[in-house]
Amino acid sequence: MKIVVDQDKCVSSGQCVLNAADVFDQRDEDGVVVLLDANPVGGHAESVRKAAAACPALAIRIEE
């Protein structure tokens, strides 16, 4: 699994962090998504998929 985020699309809703805090964070100054791990392993797959589905701006893309 590879994760790609588009920071230009991000609307700073924080849904990514709520669903997968080990993989996503937000910038302090504006809340835009920060990708902590582009290739998570183990039990993160389900939470990453939930985060991508919950993103209102569709700023998270998953490549299998």
HELIX and SHEET records of a PDB file:
HELIX    1   1 GLN A   15  ASN A   19  1                                   5    
HELIX    2   2 GLY A   42  HIS A   44  5                                   3    
HELIX    3   3 ALA A   45  ALA A   54  1                                  10    
SHEET    1   A 2 LYS A   2  VAL A   5  0                                        
SHEET    2   A 2 ILE A  60  GLU A  63 -1                                        
SHEET    1   B 2 PHE A  24  GLN A  26  0                                        
SHEET    2   B 2 VAL A  33  LEU A  35 -1                                        
END                                                                             
